[in-house]
Amino acid sequence: MIFKKLGNSDMNISVIGLGMFATGGEGWKFAWGPQDDNETINAVNASLECGINWVDTAPAYGLGHAETVLGKAIKGKRDKVYIFTKCGRVWDNNGNLSAVLDKESILKECEDSLKRLGSDYIDLYQIHWPQPDEKIEEAWEAIGSLVKAGKIKYAGVSNFNTAQMKRAMTILPITSLQPPYSLMRREAEMDFKFCKDNNIGIIVYSPMAKGLLSGKYNKDNVSAFADTDHRKTDGMFKGSNLENALHLVELMKPMAEKRGCAVSNIAVAWTLSNSAVTAAICGARSAKQAAVNAASAGVILTEEELKLLNI
């Protein structure tokens, strides 16, 4: 496994991290269909065995369920893993998510996450979304108070743009930015220079475009998602987006075959080829998937391959 220092922190993190988005189970708006908690725990254990040393989750994933399962998985081995989680999304009794960045809410969310995770501190606490925009400063001040209290070690942001990061930085340094980034979504590159110039680490999410760049899907089977899998209605899996993704998969297949690796490894390696990127978050719902994801760290694309993919 390869490790890099994350921004202004003292954390040397593996270039592949485990993402928990798909492990929240059913019963919430962005579910990925049924998920066996034991399989999730196996995925966490397999990730650690492969050298992955951090897990990214959020209270919103399964309305607290993903954090709870992660807490069970790391019991007795908290010192072997960095926990990255988030704030800024809360839900009501009907499971409806809302964007809230009030100070009181942030402080309560942190305490709730600590309980679910079975830990007395969080390594990286991130604002999930900069919504509502006018509350960014209030939320960042609340996070600063959590750092001072020792509840969290470092503070990061997710889905922020450069202007929003500049506002937050006047209050407290930013350790990391977590943007969506893949061959299908490259808008985040607009913020990469600012991050590099200000020692802000970049941990990208959805490097496989929710699995679309894994090589597992085609025009026939994308309609077979479970009714409780939000990808069934996701526009990324339809029309020209699907056509573009399948074209990219065909370009990546020979690269994967040459190396004896998975197509998904090529997709993830492409994100890591950008020198601004510290690491990539890869979701895994089983031990097998976790092991495949970890192998992405060892894949280095040639200049010719990068040129072919950068169409």
SERO-4910 file (N, C-alpha, C, O; in steps of 0.05 Angstrom, whole numbers):
BEGIN
 pado doro    nc1    nc2    nc3   cac1   cac2   cac3    cc1    cc2    cc3    oc1    oc2    oc3
  Met    A     17    -24      0      0      0      0     18     25      0     39     25     12
  Ile    A      8     46    -13     22     71    -14      8     91      4    -16     91      6
  Phe    A     24    108     18     13    127     37     21    155     30     43    159     20
  Lys    A      4    174     36     10    203     32      0    219     56    -19    211     69
  Lys    A     14    240     62      6    258     84    -19    273     75    -20    284     52
  Leu    A    -39    275     92    -63    289     85    -62    318     94    -63    324    118
  Gly    A    -59    336     74    -60    364     80    -42    373    102    -18    366    103
  Asn    A    -53    389    120    -38    400    143    -38    382    167    -29    391    189
  Ser    A    -47    358    164    -49    339    187    -23    324    190     -5    326    174
  Asp    A    -23    308    212      0    289    216     -8    261    208      6    242    215
  Met    A    -30    258    193    -40    232    185    -28    224    158    -31    238    138
  Asn    A    -15    202    157     -6    189    132    -27    169    124    -28    147    137
  Ile    A    -42    175    104    -65    158     98    -59    142     72    -44    150     55
  Ser    A    -70    118     71    -68    101     47    -81    116     24   -101    130     28
  Val    A    -71    112      0    -82    126    -23   -109    115    -31   -123    127    -47
  Ile    A   -117     93    -19   -144     82    -22   -157     83      5   -146     73     25
  Gly    A   -181     94      7   -197     93     32   -222     77     27   -231     74      5
  Leu    A   -234     67     49   -259     52     47   -282     71     51   -284     86     71
  Gly    A   -301     71     31   -325     88     33   -349     72     42   -353     49     34
  Met    A   -365     84     59   -388     70     71   -415     78     60   -436     70     71
  Phe    A   -416     94     39   -441    104     27   -460     82     22   -484     84     28
  Ala    A   -450     60     10   -468     38      1   -475     19     23   -489     -1     18
  Thr    A   -465     23     47   -469      3     69   -491     11     89   -494     -1    109
  Gly    A   -506     32     82   -526     42    101   -552     25    101   -569     29    118
  Gly    A   -554      7     82   -578    -10     81   -601      5     68   -598     26     57
  Glu    A   -625     -7     70   -648      4     58   -662     24     77   -654     27    100
  Gly    A   -683     37     67   -699     54     84   -691     83     84   -700     98    101
  Trp    A   -675     91     65   -669    120     63   -666    127     33   -663    110     16
  Lys    A   -668    153     27   -671    163      0   -649    153    -19   -655    146    -42
  Phe    A   -624    152    -10   -602    145    -28   -590    118    -22   -566    113    -25
  Ala    A   -608     99    -15   -599     72     -9   -589     59    -34   -595     66    -56
  Trp    A   -572     38    -30   -561     22    -52   -573     -6    -52   -560    -24    -62
  Gly    A   -597     -8    -42   -609    -35    -41   -602    -49    -15   -589    -37      2
  Pro    A   -610    -74    -12   -604    -90     12   -574    -92     17   -558    -94     -2
  Gln    A   -566    -93     43   -538    -96     50   -537   -112     76   -549   -105     96
  Asp    A   -521   -134     76   -517   -150     99   -496   -137    117   -473   -132    108
  Asp    A   -502   -131    142   -483   -118    160   -458   -135    164   -436   -124    167
  Asn    A   -461   -161    164   -437   -178    167   -418   -175    143   -394   -176    147
  Glu    A   -430   -171    120   -413   -167     96   -398   -140     98   -376   -138     90
  Thr    A   -412   -120    110   -399    -94    114   -376    -97    133   -354    -86    128
  Ile    A   -380   -111    155   -358   -115    174   -335   -130    161   -312   -124    166
  Asn    A   -341   -150    145   -320   -165    130   -305   -146    112   -280   -149    109
  Ala    A   -319   -127     99   -306   -108     81   -287    -90     96   -265    -84     86
  Val    A   -295    -82    120   -278    -65    137   -253    -80    145   -230    -70    142
  Asn    A   -256   -105    154   -233   -121    162   -215   -127    139   -190   -126    142
  Ala    A   -226   -133    116   -209   -139     92   -194   -114     84   -171   -116     76
  Ser    A   -206    -91     86   -193    -66     79   -168    -62     97   -147    -55     87
  Leu    A   -172    -66    122   -150    -62    141   -128    -82    135   -104    -75    137
  Glu    A   -135   -107    129   -115   -127    123    -99   -121     97    -76   -129     95
  Cys    A   -112   -106     79    -99    -98     54    -82    -73     57    -70    -64     37
  Gly    A    -82    -61     80    -66    -37     84    -81    -11     84    -69     10     88
  Ile    A   -107    -12     79   -123     13     80   -125     21    109   -132      4    126
  Asn    A   -120     46    115   -120     54    143   -140     76    150   -138     89    171
  Trp    A   -160     81    132   -180    101    139   -207     93    126   -208     81    105
  Val    A   -228    101    140   -255     96    130   -271    122    130   -270    137    149
  Asp    A   -285    127    108   -301    151    106   -330    144    107   -340    127     92
  Thr    A   -345    157    125   -373    151    129   -388    177    133   -376    199    130
  Ala    A   -413    175    141   -429    199    147   -454    190    161   -464    168    157
  Pro    A   -465    208    179   -490    201    193   -513    196    173   -530    179    178
  Ala    A   -513    210    150   -534    208    131   -536    180    118   -557    172    109
  Tyr    A   -514    166    117   -513    140    104   -529    119    120   -519    109    140
  Gly    A   -553    114    111   -570     96    126   -582    108    151   -591     94    169
  Leu    A   -582    135    152   -592    150    176   -580    140    202   -594    132    221
  Gly    A   -554    139    202   -538    131    225   -529    102    225   -511     94    240
  His    A   -541     86    207   -535     57    207   -506     51    199   -493     34    211
  Ala    A   -496     65    179   -469     59    169   -448     65    192   -429     50    195
  Glu    A   -452     87    207   -434     93    229   -436     71    250   -416     63    262
  Thr    A   -460     62    256   -464     42    277   -450     16    269   -436      4    286
  Val    A   -452      7    244   -439    -17    235   -409    -14    236   -394    -32    243
  Leu    A   -399     10    228   -371     15    228   -360     13    257   -339      2    262
  Gly    A   -376     24    276   -368     23    304   -364     -6    313   -345    -12    328
  Lys    A   -382    -24    304   -380    -52    311   -355    -65    298   -341    -81    310
  Ala    A   -350    -57    273   -328    -69    258   -300    -62    270   -282    -78    269
  Ile    A   -298    -37    281   -271    -29    291   -268    -32    321   -248    -23    332
  Lys    A   -288    -44    334   -286    -48    363   -260    -64    369   -256    -86    358
  Gly    A   -244    -53    387   -219    -67    395   -196    -61    376   -174    -70    382
  Lys    A   -200    -45    355   -178    -38    337   -180     -9    328   -172     -2    306
  Arg    A   -190      8    346   -193     36    339   -167     49    332   -166     67    316
  Asp    A   -145     40    345   -119     52    340   -107     44    313    -86     54    305
  Lys    A   -120     26    298   -110     17    272   -124     31    249   -117     26    226
  Val    A   -142     49    255   -158     61    233   -165     90    239   -171     97    261
  Tyr    A   -163    107    218   -172    134    220   -201    135    212   -209    123    192
  Ile    A   -217    149    228   -246    152    222   -251    180    211   -245    200    224
  Phe    A   -262    181    187   -271    206    175   -301    205    173   -313    187    161
  Thr    A   -315    224    185   -344    226    182   -352    255    178   -335    272    174
  Lys    A   -378    260    178   -388    286    169   -410    297    186   -420    284    204
  Cys    A   -418    321    180   -441    334    193   -455    352    173   -445    356    151
  Gly    A   -479    361    180   -493    380    163   -518    368    149   -532    382    134
  Arg    A   -523    342    155   -548    329    145   -561    316    168   -550    298    182
  Val    A   -587    324    173   -602    311    195   -628    301    183   -635    308    161
  Trp    A   -642    284    198   -667    273    188   -689    273    209   -683    274    234
  Asp    A   -714    273    200   -736    273    218   -746    244    223   -733    225    214
  Asn    A   -768    242    237   -778    215    244   -788    199    220   -791    175    221
  Asn    A   -792    213    197   -800    199    173   -776    193    155   -780    183    132
  Gly    A   -752    199    164   -728    193    149   -722    214    127   -706    209    110
  Asn    A   -735    237    129   -730    258    109   -705    274    117   -703    285    139
  Leu    A   -685    276     99   -661    290    104   -663    320    100   -677    329     82
  Ser    A   -650    336    117   -650    365    114   -621    375    117   -605    363    131
  Ala    A   -616    398    105   -590    411    107   -590    430    130   -605    450    129
  Val    A   -574    425    150   -573    442    174   -544    447    182   -528    428    185
  Leu    A   -536    472    185   -509    479    193   -508    497    218   -489    512    222
  Asp    A   -530    496    234   -531    512    258   -511    500    279   -506    476    279
  Lys    A   -499    518    295   -479    509    315   -490    487    333   -476    467    336
  Glu    A   -514    491    344   -524    471    362   -528    444    349   -523    423    361
  Ser    A   -536    444    324   -540    419    309   -513    405    304   -511    381    308
  Ile    A   -492    420    297   -466    409    292   -455    396    317   -445    373    316
  Leu    A   -458    409    340   -448    398    365   -462    372    372   -450    353    381
  Lys    A   -489    372    368   -504    348    374   -498    325    355   -495    302    363
  Glu    A   -495    332    329   -488    312    309   -462    298    316   -459    274    313
  Cys    A   -442    314    325   -416    302    332   -419    283    355   -408    261    355
  Glu    A   -434    290    376   -438    273    399   -452    247    390   -445    225    400
  Asp    A   -472    250    373   -487    226    364   -469    208    348   -470    183    350
  Ser    A   -452    219    331   -433    203    315   -413    188    333   -408    165    329
  Leu    A   -403    202    353   -384    189    371   -397    165    385   -384    144    389
  Lys    A   -422    168    393   -436    146    406   -439    122    387   -434     99    394
  Arg    A   -448    128    362   -452    106    343   -426     93    336   -425     68    332
  Leu    A   -405    108    334   -378     97    327   -364     84    350   -345     69    346
  Gly    A   -374     88    374   -361     76    398   -333     88    402   -315     73    411
  Ser    A   -330    113    396   -303    126    399   -306    152    414   -328    164    416
  Asp    A   -284    162    426   -285    187    440   -273    210    424   -270    232    434
  Tyr    A   -266    204    399   -256    225    381   -259    216    352   -262    193    346
  Ile    A   -260    236    335   -262    232    306   -237    244    293   -229    266    300
  Asp    A   -224    229    275   -199    238    263   -203    262    244   -187    281    244
  Leu    A   -223    260    227   -229    281    208   -259    285    207   -274    267    201
  Tyr    A   -268    310    214   -296    316    214   -301    336    192   -289    357    190
  Gln    A   -320    329    174   -324    344    149   -352    355    147   -372    342    154
  Ile    A   -355    380    138   -381    390    130   -389    376    105   -375    378     84
  His    A   -412    361    106   -419    344     83   -426    360     58   -416    354     36
  Trp    A   -442    380     61   -449    398     39   -450    427     49   -457    432     72
  Pro    A   -442    446     32   -442    474     40   -470    486     38   -475    506     24
  Gln    A   -489    474     53   -517    482     51   -529    483     79   -526    464     94
  Pro    A   -542    505     87   -545    529     71   -519    546     71   -505    547     91
  Asp    A   -514    558     48   -489    572     44   -484    593     65   -461    597     74
  Glu    A   -504    608     73   -501    630     92   -493    620    120   -487    636    138
  Lys    A   -494    594    125   -488    583    151   -460    571    153   -453    559    173
  Ile    A   -445    573    131   -418    560    131   -401    570    154   -388    554    167
  Glu    A   -400    596    158   -382    607    179   -391    598    206   -374    591    223
  Glu    A   -417    597    211   -427    588    237   -419    559    242   -410    551    264
  Ala    A   -422    542    222   -415    514    224   -385    510    229   -377    494    245
  Trp    A   -369    526    214   -340    523    216   -330    532    244   -311    521    254
  Glu    A   -343    552    255   -336    560    282   -343    538    302   -328    533    321
  Ala    A   -366    525    298   -374    503    315   -353    480    314   -346    468    334
  Ile    A   -344    474    289   -324    453    286   -298    461    299   -284    444    310
  Gly    A   -291    487    298   -267    496    312   -269    491    342   -249    484    354
  Ser    A   -293    495    353   -296    490    382   -294    460    388   -285    453    410
  Leu    A   -301    443    369   -299    414    373   -269    405    372   -261    387    386
  Val    A   -254    419    355   -225    414    354   -212    421    381   -197    406    392
  Lys    A   -219    445    391   -208    454    417   -216    435    440   -201    431    459
  Ala    A   -240    424    438   -250    406    459   -238    378    457   -242    361    474
  Gly    A   -224    372    435   -212    346    431   -231    325    421   -224    301    419
  Lys    A   -255    334    413   -274    315    402   -266    306    373   -271    283    365
  Ile    A   -254    324    359   -244    318    332   -215    328    329   -207    347    342
  Lys    A   -200    314    313   -172    322    309   -168    342    287   -153    361    289
  Tyr    A   -181    337    264   -178    355    241   -205    360    228   -224    345    232
  Ala    A   -206    383    214   -231    391    202   -228    393    171   -209    403    161
  Gly    A   -248    382    157   -248    382    128   -275    391    117   -294    394    132
  Val    A   -275    394     91   -300    402     77   -305    383     54   -287    370     43
  Ser    A   -330    381     47   -338    363     25   -357    379      6   -375    393     15
  Asn    A   -352    377    -20   -369    390    -40   -368    421    -39   -386    434    -48
  Phe    A   -346    432    -28   -342    461    -27   -328    470    -53   -313    454    -65
  Asn    A   -332    495    -60   -317    506    -82   -295    525    -69   -295    528    -45
  Thr    A   -278    536    -86   -256    553    -76   -266    577    -60   -255    583    -39
  Ala    A   -286    590    -69   -297    614    -55   -306    606    -27   -302    621     -8
  Gln    A   -320    584    -25   -329    575      1   -306    567     20   -307    572     44
  Met    A   -286    554      8   -263    547     25   -248    572     35   -239    573     58
  Lys    A   -246    592     18   -233    617     27   -248    629     51   -235    639     69
  Arg    A   -274    628     51   -289    639     73   -284    623     99   -280    635    120
  Ala    A   -284    597     96   -279    580    120   -251    584    131   -247    583    156
  Met    A   -232    587    114   -204    589    122   -198    613    140   -177    614    154
  Thr    A   -215    634    139   -211    657    156   -216    651    185   -209    666    203
  Ile    A   -229    628    190   -237    620    217   -219    597    227   -211    598    250
  Leu    A   -214    578    210   -200    554    218   -187    541    194   -200    540    173
  Pro    A   -162    531    195   -150    518    172   -166    494    163   -179    480    179
  Ile    A   -166    489    137   -179    466    125   -159    444    120   -138    449    107
  Thr    A   -164    420    130   -145    398    126   -150    385     99   -131    376     86
  Ser    A   -175    383     91   -180    368     66   -206    377     53   -224    387     65
  Leu    A   -206    373     27   -231    376     10   -238    348      0   -221    333     -9
  Gln    A   -264    342      1   -274    317    -10   -294    324    -33   -317    330    -27
  Pro    A   -285    323    -58   -302    328    -80   -308    302    -96   -293    283    -94
  Pro    A   -329    302   -112   -333    280   -131   -313    283   -154   -309    305   -164
  Tyr    A   -300    261   -162   -280    263   -183   -277    236   -196   -272    216   -183
  Ser    A   -280    236   -222   -277    211   -238   -274    219   -267   -276    242   -275
  Leu    A   -270    199   -284   -270    204   -313   -296    216   -323   -297    228   -344
  Met    A   -317    212   -307   -344    222   -315   -349    250   -304   -366    265   -314
  Arg    A   -334    257   -283   -339    283   -269   -312    296   -263   -298    286   -245
  Arg    A   -305    317   -276   -279    330   -273   -281    359   -264   -261    373   -264
  Glu    A   -305    368   -256   -308    396   -249   -290    404   -225   -282    427   -223
  Ala    A   -285    385   -207   -269    391   -183   -241    401   -190   -228    413   -173
  Glu    A   -231    395   -214   -204    404   -221   -201    434   -219   -179    444   -216
  Met    A   -223    449   -220   -222    478   -218   -212    487   -190   -202    509   -187
  Asp    A   -216    469   -170   -208    476   -143   -182    463   -134   -172    468   -112
  Phe    A   -170    447   -151   -146    432   -144   -122    451   -139   -107    447   -119
  Lys    A   -118    471   -155    -95    489   -152    -96    503   -125    -76    506   -111
  Phe    A   -120    513   -118   -123    527    -93   -116    508    -70   -103    517    -51
  Cys    A   -125    483    -71   -119    464    -50    -89    459    -48    -77    459    -26
  Lys    A    -76    455    -71    -47    451    -71    -32    475    -59    -13    472    -44
  Asp    A    -40    499    -67    -27    523    -58    -31    528    -28    -15    541    -15
  Asn    A    -52    516    -16    -59    521     12    -56    496     29    -67    495     52
  Asn    A    -42    476     20    -36    452     35    -62    438     45    -64    429     67
  Ile    A    -82    438     27   -107    424     33   -107    398     18   -106    397     -7
  Gly    A   -109    376     33   -109    350     20   -135    346      4   -155    358     10
  Ile    A   -134    328    -16   -158    323    -32   -163    293    -31   -147    277    -41
  Ile    A   -186    285    -20   -195    257    -20   -220    256    -37   -241    265    -29
  Val    A   -218    244    -60   -240    244    -79   -260    222    -74   -252    199    -66
  Tyr    A   -285    228    -79   -305    206    -76   -317    200   -104   -315    215   -123
  Ser    A   -329    176   -105   -341    165   -129   -322    164   -153   -329    172   -175
  Pro    A   -297    154   -149   -279    151   -171   -287    131   -192   -278    132   -215
  Met    A   -306    113   -185   -316     94   -204   -344    102   -213   -359     86   -226
  Ala    A   -352    127   -207   -379    137   -216   -401    118   -207   -417    110   -223
  Lys    A   -402    113   -181   -422     95   -169   -422     67   -181   -443     54   -183
  Gly    A   -399     59   -190   -397     32   -202   -399     31   -232   -393     11   -244
  Leu    A   -407     53   -244   -412     54   -273   -386     49   -289   -386     38   -311
  Leu    A   -363     57   -277   -337     53   -290   -323     28   -281   -299     24   -285
  Ser    A   -338     10   -268   -325    -15   -257   -324    -37   -278   -309    -56   -275
  Gly    A   -338    -34   -301   -339    -54   -321   -360    -75   -316   -363    -94   -332
  Lys    A   -376    -72   -295   -397    -91   -288   -423    -86   -302   -440   -104   -304
  Tyr    A   -427    -62   -313   -453    -55   -323   -453    -51   -353   -433    -43   -365
  Asn    A   -477    -56   -365   -481    -51   -393   -510    -41   -397   -525    -38   -377
  Lys    A   -518    -37   -422   -545    -26   -427   -567    -45   -417   -589    -36   -411
  Asp    A   -561    -70   -416   -581    -90   -409   -585    -93   -379   -607    -96   -369
  Asn    A   -563    -92   -363   -566    -98   -335   -569    -73   -317   -573    -76   -293
  Val    A   -566    -49   -328   -569    -25   -310   -597    -22   -300   -602     -8   -281
  Ser    A   -616    -35   -314   -644    -33   -306   -651    -53   -285   -674    -54   -275
  Ala    A   -631    -70   -277   -637    -92   -258   -631    -84   -229   -632   -102   -212
  Phe    A   -625    -59   -224   -621    -51   -196   -646    -56   -180   -668    -54   -190
  Ala    A   -642    -61   -154   -665    -65   -136   -681    -39   -135   -670    -17   -139
  Asp    A   -707    -41   -130   -724    -18   -128   -714      1   -106   -719     25   -107
  Thr    A   -700     -9    -86   -690      7    -64   -662     17    -69   -649     28    -51
  Asp    A   -652     13    -93   -625     23   -101   -629     50   -116   -641     50   -138
  His    A   -619     72   -105   -624     98   -118   -612    101   -146   -620    118   -161
  Arg    A   -593     83   -153   -582     84   -180   -602     77   -202   -597     83   -225
  Lys    A   -623     64   -194   -644     56   -213   -656     80   -228   -664     78   -251
  Thr    A   -656    103   -214   -668    127   -226   -647    149   -230   -653    171   -237
  Asp    A   -621    142   -225   -600    162   -228   -594    167   -257   -590    149   -273
  Gly    A   -594    193   -265   -590    200   -293   -563    192   -303   -559    191   -328
  Met    A   -544    187   -286   -517    179   -295   -518    152   -309   -501    145   -325
  Phe    A   -538    136   -302   -541    109   -314   -560    108   -337   -570     87   -344
  Lys    A   -564    131   -349   -583    133   -372   -572    150   -395   -554    166   -391
  Gly    A   -583    146   -418   -577    163   -441   -548    166   -448   -533    147   -448
  Ser    A   -541    191   -454   -514    197   -463   -493    192   -441   -470    185   -447
  Asn    A   -501    196   -416   -482    190   -394   -474    161   -394   -450    154   -391
  Leu    A   -493    144   -398   -488    115   -399   -470    109   -423   -451     93   -421
  Glu    A   -477    121   -446   -461    116   -470   -432    124   -466   -414    109   -474
  Asn    A   -428    147   -454   -400    157   -450   -385    138   -431   -362    132   -435
  Ala    A   -399    129   -410   -386    112   -390   -378     85   -403   -356     75   -398
  Leu    A   -396     74   -419   -390     48   -431   -367     51   -451   -352     32   -455
  His    A   -365     74   -464   -343     79   -482   -317     79   -467   -297     68   -475
  Leu    A   -317     93   -444   -293     94   -427   -285     66   -417   -261     59   -416
  Val    A   -305     50   -410   -300     23   -401   -286      7   -422   -267     -8   -417
  Glu    A   -295     10   -447   -282     -5   -469   -253      4   -473   -236    -12   -480
  Leu    A   -247     30   -468   -220     39   -470   -203     28   -448   -179     23   -451
  Met    A   -215     24   -424   -200     14   -401   -196    -16   -401   -177    -26   -388
  Lys    A   -213    -31   -414   -211    -60   -413   -183    -71   -422   -172    -87   -408
  Pro    A   -172    -61   -444   -145    -72   -452   -124    -64   -432   -105    -79   -427
  Met    A   -127    -41   -419   -107    -33   -398   -109    -51   -374    -88    -58   -363
  Ala    A   -133    -59   -367   -136    -77   -345   -127   -106   -352   -113   -119   -335
  Glu    A   -133   -115   -376   -124   -141   -384    -94   -144   -385    -83   -164   -377
  Lys    A    -81   -123   -394    -51   -123   -396    -39   -126   -368    -18   -138   -365
  Arg    A    -52   -115   -347    -42   -116   -320    -53   -139   -304    -43   -145   -282
  Gly    A    -74   -152   -314    -87   -173   -299   -102   -162   -275   -104   -174   -254
  Cys    A   -113   -137   -278   -128   -125   -257   -157   -119   -266   -164   -125   -289
  Ala    A   -173   -108   -248   -200   -101   -254   -202    -75   -269   -185    -57   -266
  Val    A   -223    -71   -285   -228    -46   -298   -230    -23   -278   -221     -1   -282
  Ser    A   -242    -29   -255   -246     -9   -234   -219      1   -224   -217     25   -217
  Asn    A   -199    -15   -224   -172     -7   -216   -161     15   -234   -148     34   -225
  Ile    A   -167     12   -260   -158     32   -279   -172     59   -274   -160     80   -275
  Ala    A   -198     58   -269   -214     82   -264   -204     96   -239   -201    121   -239
  Val    A   -198     81   -218   -188     94   -193   -159    104   -198   -153    126   -188
  Ala    A   -143     89   -212   -115     97   -217   -115    124   -232    -97    140   -229
  Trp    A   -134    127   -250   -135    153   -265   -138    176   -246   -125    197   -250
  Thr    A   -155    174   -226   -159    196   -207   -133    201   -191   -126    224   -186
  Leu    A   -119    180   -184    -95    182   -168    -72    193   -185    -52    202   -174
  Ser    A    -74    192   -211    -53    202   -228    -50    232   -227    -30    243   -235
  Asn    A    -71    246   -217    -70    274   -214    -54    280   -189    -62    272   -167
  Ser    A    -32    295   -191    -15    300   -168    -28    315   -145    -18    315   -123
  Ala    A    -50    329   -151    -64    343   -130    -80    325   -112    -86    332    -89
  Val    A    -86    301   -121   -103    282   -106    -87    267    -86    -67    254    -93
  Thr    A    -96    268    -61    -82    253    -40    -91    223    -40    -74    205    -39
  Ala    A   -117    219    -42   -127    192    -40   -155    190    -52   -168    211    -57
  Ala    A   -164    166    -57   -191    161    -68   -208    144    -50   -198    124    -39
  Ile    A   -233    151    -47   -252    136    -30   -265    115    -48   -278    122    -68
  Cys    A   -262     90    -41   -274     68    -57   -294     53    -40   -286     42    -19
  Gly    A   -319     52    -48   -339     37    -33   -335      7    -36   -327     -3    -58
  Ala    A   -341     -8    -15   -340    -37    -16   -362    -49      1   -366    -40     24
  Arg    A   -376    -68    -10   -398    -81      5   -392   -110     13   -409   -124     23
  Ser    A   -367   -118      7   -358   -145     14   -328   -145     16   -314   -126      8
  Ala    A   -317   -166     28   -288   -169     31   -275   -170      3   -253   -159     -1
  Lys    A   -287   -184    -16   -276   -186    -42   -273   -159    -56   -253   -153    -68
  Gln    A   -294   -143    -54   -293   -116    -66   -271    -99    -53   -257    -84    -67
  Ala    A   -269   -102    -27   -248    -86    -13   -220    -93    -22   -204    -76    -26
  Ala    A   -215   -119    -27   -189   -128    -36   -183   -118    -64   -161   -110    -70
  Val    A   -204   -118    -81   -200   -108   -108   -194    -79   -108   -176    -69   -122
  Asn    A   -209    -64    -91   -204    -35    -89   -176    -29    -80   -163    -11    -91
  Ala    A   -166    -43    -60   -139    -38    -50   -118    -42    -71    -98    -28    -71
  Ala    A   -123    -60    -90   -103    -65   -111   -100    -40   -130    -80    -39   -144
  Ser    A   -118    -22   -129   -116      2   -146    -91     18   -139    -81     33   -157
  Ala    A    -82     17   -115    -59     32   -106    -34     26   -122    -17     43   -125
  Gly    A    -32      1   -132     -8     -7   -146     -9     -4   -176      9    -12   -190
  Val    A    -31      8   -186    -34     12   -215    -25     39   -223    -36     60   -214
  Ile    A     -5     40   -240      5     66   -251      0     66   -281     10     49   -296
  Leu    A    -14     86   -290    -21     88   -318      2    103   -334     15    121   -323
  Thr    A      6     95   -358     27    107   -375     16    134   -386     -8    139   -386
  Glu    A     34    151   -395     26    176   -407      8    171   -431    -11    186   -436
  Glu    A     14    151   -446     -3    144   -470    -31    136   -461    -50    144   -474
  Glu    A    -33    121   -440    -59    112   -430    -75    136   -419    -99    139   -424
  Leu    A    -61    153   -405    -75    177   -394    -85    195   -416   -107    206   -415
  Lys    A    -69    197   -437    -77    214   -460   -102    202   -473   -120    217   -482
  Leu    A   -103    176   -476   -125    162   -488   -151    166   -472   -172    170   -483
  Leu    A   -148    166   -445   -172    168   -428   -181    198   -425   -204    203   -420
  Asn    A   -162    216   -428   -169    245   -425   -182    256   -450   -172    276   -461
  Ile    A   -203    243   -459   -216    252   -484   -237    273   -478   -251    283   -496
***
